[in-house]
Amino acid sequence: MSPPSLCAANCSTPLRAAPPPLLRLRRPTATSVSASRAAAPSVSDNDVLLIAEQLEDSAPSSPILAPLRSASALSLLSTPWPTLRHEAFRFTDISCIRPKTISLPTRTPGLAPPPSSDAESQIIFSDGLLVSASGAHVRALADLPPGSARDRAAAAIAASAQFSHRDIFYDFNAVGASDVAVVYVPEGAKMADDPVHIMFGYSGSDDDASMMMSNPRVLVIAEKGSEVAIVEEHFGIEEGGGGRYWANPVVDIIVEEGARVVHSYVQRQSSAAAHTKWTTVQQNTSSTYEFVEVSTGGRLNRHNLHIQQLGPETVTDLSTFHLTSQKKQIHDLHSRLILDHPRGYSRQLHKLIACSDEGKGVFDGNIQVNRYAQQTDAGQQTKCLVLSPKAVVYVKPNLQIIADDVKCTHGAAISGDLDPNELFYFQARGVDVETATDALLFSFGAQVINRIPFKTIEKKALAQLKELLTLSRQSTD
């Protein structure tokens, strides 16, 4: 359910006439709106409010972010902590982050050192704090000078306050984000061959009593006829992997008429980390959005991918690969694609390897073809390999079709073993079973990784896949 309407972008509404003591809601100088007061829901979860209060107290004031923060703070007043009883979290246990005491970064640590990058345009976050934003058409929101880019960013952020599919993680980020990295590509500009490299570094500790929480936020706007490529890398600063932290990023993308966005996303967090991410995409007429995800890290990885086609002849291409190679690791992809206009085209491929004891994979893919989305061509496919007797995979492909002139398909395949014919092919050529198995598993994931259009990122992801598969096999021998 959408939050109550708020006022304009430069107006921030007090969220409640008499806020409870657990949530000291920020009171900006703007005039309150009585309707919003009247609609304010009752408090329902003290743990949620304690985190929201910490986030609100730590975030610097920003007139542009005020509407979004107000809407999300209001939403959190009635948002319970998700449990297995909630439909969207029916298969995903996030209790590993609930009992932790949340700590927030008080300064900007170094990345020690940041990963190498050949890109001229770079954005660096450290524990959710924006360290630098450099290159063509890349700025921090706070540094945007008055003009079309700042106005466009302000309008987009104000509109996101009305996002009706929000959940607790989206709202936490909105309340706690200290700044927004803005990638603004003006009309007709072409940046597809020179990606914007966005690096998210996270640190933590082995202390079991607390967890560092980070809330980085990125806004990408591709104006009419423009092209841009963005590459996200999320990683733990401690390469040994033992740091405990909670990464909670949000990336909002707007693809205007005839524009094209190529989006690559690599997540290789610490083995003790929690990673809860939102990606929202709005596509206008004749636009193209191409997405490739490779997620291998984190104890808990939850990605909400929400895409809406807002015009006809729109193209959406999604490819994701998840690997559970650690004990009790969870990878969860919840995707939603909404088509409302004629001649839309979409393809979605999801692949997962579950090779760890008590590892869990979740795929909830929803494609919604509404009444006026005639002549839509939508395809969805998920393929999962479950290689451990204690691993579990939940697959829920979902096509909701109201239009009557469409071409829509979906398929799901879950296997507990590799194809014996493929293994025989290798053995007939003198390749032993162990080597053949490694090659087949590697090629299973490489089908998605090879779609990353930037060789440096692709090679790094392939090398990590090979390493994790080797370590997983050694641990089961």
C-alpha positions in Angstrom: 0.0 0.0 0.0 1.4 3.4 -1.0 2.2 5.9 1.8 0.0 9.0 2.0 0.7 11.8 -0.4 3.3 14.3 0.6 3.8 17.8 -0.5 6.3 19.1 -3.0 10.0 18.2 -3.2 11.1 21.0 -1.0 8.5 20.3 1.8 9.0 17.7 4.5 6.1 16.7 6.6 6.2 15.8 10.3 5.2 12.2 10.4 3.1 12.1 13.5 1.5 14.6 15.9 2.8 12.8 19.0 5.6 10.3 18.0 6.4 7.5 20.3 9.5 7.8 22.4 11.3 5.1 20.5 11.2 7.1 17.3 12.3 10.7 17.6 11.1 11.8 14.2 13.0 14.7 12.6 11.0 17.9 12.5 12.1 20.1 9.6 11.0 23.7 9.3 8.4 23.0 6.7 4.7 23.3 7.6 3.0 20.1 8.7 0.2 18.6 6.7 -2.8 17.7 8.8 -4.0 15.0 6.4 -0.7 13.1 6.7 -1.0 13.4 10.5 -4.4 11.9 10.5 -3.3 9.1 8.3 -0.2 8.2 10.4 -0.5 4.5 11.4 0.1 3.1 14.8 3.5 1.8 16.0 3.9 -1.9 15.5 7.5 -3.0 15.9 10.0 -1.5 18.4 13.0 -3.1 16.8 12.2 -1.5 13.4 11.7 1.9 15.1 15.0 1.6 17.0 16.9 1.1 13.7 14.9 3.9 12.0 15.7 6.3 14.9 19.4 5.6 14.6 19.3 6.1 10.9 17.4 9.3 11.1 19.6 10.8 13.7 22.8 10.0 11.7 21.6 11.3 8.3 22.4 14.9 7.4 19.6 17.2 6.5 18.8 17.6 2.8 15.9 19.5 1.3 16.0 17.3 -1.8 15.9 14.0 0.2 13.3 15.3 2.7 10.2 14.0 0.8 11.6 10.6 0.4 12.8 10.4 4.0 9.4 11.5 5.3 7.5 9.0 3.3 9.8 6.1 4.3 9.8 7.2 8.0 6.0 7.2 7.9 5.9 3.8 6.3 8.2 2.4 9.0 5.8 3.3 11.7 3.6 0.5 10.7 6.1 -2.0 9.1 6.8 -5.1 11.2 10.0 -7.0 10.9 9.6 -9.6 8.1 9.3 -13.2 9.2 8.6 -16.5 7.5 4.9 -15.7 8.0 5.1 -12.9 5.5 4.5 -14.0 1.9 7.4 -12.1 0.4 9.8 -13.7 3.0 8.2 -17.1 3.2 11.4 -18.9 2.1 13.9 -16.4 3.4 14.9 -16.3 7.0 16.4 -12.9 7.8 16.6 -13.4 11.6 20.4 -13.4 11.4 20.2 -9.5 11.2 17.3 -8.8 13.5 18.9 -9.4 16.9 22.1 -7.5 16.1 22.8 -4.1 17.6 23.2 -1.8 14.6 26.2 0.5 14.4 26.6 3.2 11.8 29.8 4.7 10.3 30.8 8.0 11.8 33.6 8.8 9.4 34.7 7.8 5.9 37.2 5.0 6.1 39.6 4.2 3.3 39.0 1.3 1.0 42.5 0.0 1.7 43.0 -0.2 -1.3 40.0 0.1 -3.8 39.9 -2.5 -6.6 41.7 -1.5 -9.8 39.5 0.1 -12.4 40.2 1.2 -16.0 37.0 3.3 -16.1 37.4 7.1 -16.3 34.1 7.6 -14.5 34.1 6.2 -11.0 32.0 6.3 -7.9 33.4 5.0 -4.6 31.3 4.2 -1.5 32.9 3.1 1.8 30.5 1.7 4.4 27.7 3.5 2.7 29.4 6.9 2.7 30.1 8.5 -0.6 33.9 8.9 -0.9 34.2 10.3 -4.4 32.3 10.7 -7.7 34.4 11.7 -10.7 34.2 11.6 -14.4 31.8 12.6 -17.1 28.2 13.2 -16.0 28.9 11.8 -12.5 28.3 13.9 -9.3 27.3 13.6 -5.7 23.8 15.0 -5.2 25.1 17.5 -2.7 27.6 18.8 -5.3 25.2 19.2 -8.2 25.0 22.9 -9.3 21.7 24.5 -10.0 20.5 23.5 -13.4 18.7 20.8 -15.4 20.6 17.9 -13.8 19.8 19.0 -10.3 16.2 19.7 -11.1 15.8 16.3 -12.8 17.4 14.5 -9.9 15.2 16.3 -7.4 12.1 15.4 -9.3 13.1 11.7 -9.5 13.8 11.5 -5.8 10.5 13.2 -5.0 8.7 10.8 -7.2 10.3 7.8 -5.5 8.7 8.9 -2.3 5.5 7.5 -3.8 6.9 4.1 -4.7 4.1 1.7 -3.7 6.1 -1.6 -3.8 8.5 -0.5 -1.0 9.5 -2.8 1.8 11.4 -2.4 5.0 14.8 -2.4 3.4 13.9 0.3 0.8 12.6 2.5 3.7 15.7 1.9 5.8 17.9 3.1 3.0 15.7 6.1 2.3 15.8 7.2 5.9 19.5 6.5 6.4 21.2 7.5 3.1 23.7 10.3 3.7 24.0 11.3 0.1 23.1 10.1 -3.4 25.5 9.4 -6.2 24.0 10.8 -9.4 24.8 9.5 -12.9 23.0 12.0 -15.3 23.5 11.4 -19.0 22.1 14.2 -21.1 20.0 13.8 -24.2 21.9 12.1 -27.0 25.1 11.4 -25.0 26.8 8.0 -25.6 28.7 6.3 -22.7 27.9 2.7 -23.4 31.6 1.8 -24.3 33.0 3.6 -21.2 31.2 2.4 -18.2 30.6 4.2 -14.9 32.3 1.9 -12.3 30.5 2.0 -9.0 32.5 0.4 -6.2 30.9 -0.4 -2.8 33.3 -1.3 -0.1 32.1 -2.6 3.3 33.9 -3.3 6.5 32.9 -5.0 9.7 34.2 -6.9 12.7 34.2 -10.3 14.2 32.2 -8.9 17.1 29.0 -11.0 17.4 27.2 -8.3 19.3 26.8 -5.7 16.6 26.6 -5.2 12.9 27.7 -2.2 10.8 24.9 -1.1 8.6 25.4 0.8 5.3 22.8 2.6 3.2 24.4 3.8 -0.1 22.1 5.1 -2.8 22.6 5.7 -6.5 20.4 7.5 -9.0 20.9 6.9 -12.8 19.1 9.1 -15.3 19.5 8.4 -19.0 17.8 11.1 -21.0 16.2 10.7 -24.4 18.4 8.9 -26.9 21.3 8.5 -24.6 23.4 5.4 -23.8 25.2 4.6 -20.6 26.8 1.5 -19.0 27.2 1.1 -15.2 29.1 -1.6 -13.4 28.4 -2.2 -9.7 30.9 -4.1 -7.5 30.0 -4.9 -3.9 32.8 -6.4 -1.8 34.1 -6.7 1.7 37.2 -4.7 2.4 38.6 -7.5 4.5 39.6 -10.0 1.8 39.9 -12.8 4.4 36.1 -12.7 4.6 35.2 -12.6 8.4 33.8 -9.1 8.7 30.2 -8.8 9.9 28.2 -6.0 8.3 24.8 -5.3 6.7 24.9 -3.7 3.3 21.6 -2.2 2.3 22.0 -0.3 -1.1 19.4 1.1 -3.4 19.9 1.9 -7.1 17.2 3.8 -9.0 17.4 3.9 -12.8 15.3 6.0 -15.2 15.6 5.2 -18.9 14.0 7.8 -21.0 12.6 7.5 -24.6 15.0 5.7 -27.0 17.7 5.5 -24.3 19.8 2.4 -23.4 21.2 1.3 -20.1 23.6 -1.6 -19.8 23.8 -2.6 -16.1 26.3 -5.2 -14.7 26.1 -6.1 -11.0 28.7 -8.2 -9.1 28.2 -9.1 -5.5 31.1 -10.8 -3.6 30.5 -9.9 0.0 32.1 -11.3 3.1 30.9 -14.7 4.1 29.4 -13.3 7.4 27.7 -10.3 5.7 24.1 -9.6 5.0 23.3 -7.9 1.6 19.8 -6.6 1.0 19.5 -4.6 -2.2 16.8 -2.8 -4.2 17.1 -2.0 -7.9 14.2 -0.1 -9.5 14.0 0.7 -13.2 11.5 2.9 -15.1 11.6 2.4 -18.9 10.0 4.8 -21.3 9.0 4.3 -25.0 11.5 2.4 -27.2 14.1 2.2 -24.4 16.4 -0.7 -23.6 17.6 -2.1 -20.3 20.1 -4.9 -20.2 21.0 -6.4 -16.8 23.5 -9.0 -15.7 23.9 -10.1 -12.1 26.5 -12.4 -10.5 26.1 -13.0 -6.8 28.3 -15.3 -4.9 29.0 -13.7 -1.5 27.3 -12.9 1.8 25.6 -15.2 4.2 22.3 -13.5 3.4 21.7 -12.1 -0.1 18.3 -10.6 -0.9 17.8 -8.7 -4.2 14.5 -7.0 -5.1 14.5 -6.1 -8.8 11.5 -4.0 -9.9 11.1 -2.9 -13.5 8.2 -1.1 -15.1 7.8 -0.5 -18.8 6.1 2.9 -19.2 5.9 3.0 -23.0 5.5 0.8 -26.1 8.2 -1.1 -27.9 10.4 -1.3 -24.8 13.1 -4.0 -24.4 14.1 -5.6 -21.1 16.8 -8.3 -20.9 17.7 -9.8 -17.5 20.3 -12.5 -16.7 21.3 -13.6 -13.1 23.6 -16.2 -11.7 23.7 -17.2 -8.0 26.1 -19.6 -6.2 25.6 -20.9 -2.7 29.1 -22.3 -1.8 29.0 -21.6 2.0 27.1 -23.4 4.7 23.7 -21.9 5.4 24.1 -19.3 2.7 20.9 -17.8 1.3 20.5 -16.2 -2.2 17.1 -14.7 -2.9 16.0 -12.9 -6.1 12.6 -11.3 -6.1 12.0 -9.8 -9.5 8.9 -8.0 -10.8 8.4 -6.8 -14.4 5.3 -4.8 -15.2 4.3 -4.3 -18.8 1.5 -1.8 -19.5 2.0 -0.9 -23.2 1.9 -2.6 -26.6 4.8 -4.5 -28.2 7.0 -4.8 -25.1 9.8 -7.4 -25.2 11.5 -9.1 -22.3 13.7 -12.0 -21.6 14.7 -13.3 -18.2 17.3 -16.0 -17.4 18.0 -17.1 -13.8 20.6 -19.7 -13.0 21.7 -21.1 -9.6 24.1 -23.6 -8.2 23.4 -24.8 -4.6 26.5 -26.9 -3.6 26.8 -26.1 0.1 25.3 -27.8 3.1 22.0 -26.2 4.2 22.4 -23.6 1.4 19.2 -22.1 0.1 18.3 -20.5 -3.2 15.1 -18.6 -3.8 13.7 -17.3 -7.1 10.4 -15.4 -7.2 10.0 -14.0 -10.7 6.8 -12.1 -11.5 6.0 -10.9 -15.0 2.8 -8.9 -15.1 1.3 -8.3 -18.6 -1.6 -5.9 -18.2 -4.6 -5.2 -20.4 -3.1 -2.7 -22.8 0.2 -4.6 -23.3 -0.9 -6.2 -26.5 1.6 -8.0 -28.8 3.9 -8.5 -25.8 6.7 -11.0 -26.2 7.9 -12.1 -22.7 10.0 -15.1 -21.8 11.3 -16.3 -18.5 13.5 -19.3 -17.6 15.1 -20.6 -14.4 17.6 -23.4 -14.2 18.9 -24.7 -10.8 21.5 -27.3 -9.9 21.1 -28.7 -6.3 24.4 -30.6 -5.6 24.2 -31.1 -1.8 21.6 -33.4 -0.2 20.9 -30.7 2.5 20.6 -27.8 0.0 17.2 -26.4 -0.8 15.9 -24.4 -3.8 12.5 -22.6 -4.0 11.4 -21.6 -7.5 8.3 -19.5 -8.1 8.1 -18.3 -11.8 4.9 -16.3 -12.2 3.2 -15.0 -15.4 0.1 -12.8 -14.9 -1.4 -12.2 -18.3 -4.5 -10.0 -18.8 -3.9 -9.0 -22.5 -5.2 -11.5 -25.1 -2.7 -11.0 -27.9 0.7 -12.0 -26.4 3.5 -14.4 -26.8 4.6 -15.4 -23.3 6.5 -18.4 -22.1 8.2 -19.6 -18.9 10.1 -22.6 -17.8 11.7 -24.0 -14.6 14.2 -26.9 -14.4 15.7 -28.1 -11.1 18.2 -31.0 -11.2 20.1 -32.8 -8.5 22.8 -33.9 -10.8 24.6 -33.0 -14.0 23.4 -34.4 -17.4 24.9 -38.0 -17.6 25.2 -37.6 -21.4 27.4 -34.5 -21.0 29.6 -36.4 -18.5 29.8 -39.3 -20.9 30.9 -36.9 -23.7 33.9 -35.9 -21.6 34.7 -39.4 -20.4 34.6 -40.7 -24.0 37.4 -38.3 -24.8 39.6 -39.3 -21.9 38.5 -36.7 -19.3 38.0 -38.0 -15.8 34.7 -37.4 -14.0 36.1 -34.9 -11.5 37.5 -32.6 -14.2 34.4 -33.0 -16.4 32.2 -32.1 -13.4 34.3 -28.9 -12.8 34.1 -27.9 -16.4 30.3 -28.4 -16.6 29.6 -26.5 -13.4 31.9 -23.7 -14.6 30.2 -23.4 -18.0 26.8 -23.4 -16.3 27.6 -20.2 -14.5 29.8 -18.8 -17.3 26.8 -18.6 -19.6 25.6 -15.7 -17.5 28.9 -14.2 -16.6 30.0 -14.1 -20.2 27.2 -11.6 -20.8 29.0 -9.0 -18.8 30.2 -6.7 -21.6 33.4 -5.5 -19.9 36.3 -7.9 -20.0 38.0 -6.8 -16.8 34.9 -7.4 -14.7 34.0 -10.6 -16.6 37.5 -12.2 -16.1 37.4 -11.3 -12.4 33.9 -12.9 -12.0 35.0 -16.0 -13.9 38.1 -16.4 -11.8 36.1 -16.1 -8.5 33.6 -18.7 -9.8 36.4 -21.2 -10.5 37.9 -20.6 -7.1 34.6 -21.0 -5.2 33.8 -24.2 -7.1 37.2 -25.6 -6.2 36.9 -24.7 -2.6 33.4 -26.2 -2.4 34.5 -29.5 -3.9 37.5 -29.7 -1.5 35.2 -29.1 1.5 33.0 -32.1 0.5 35.8 -34.5 -0.3 
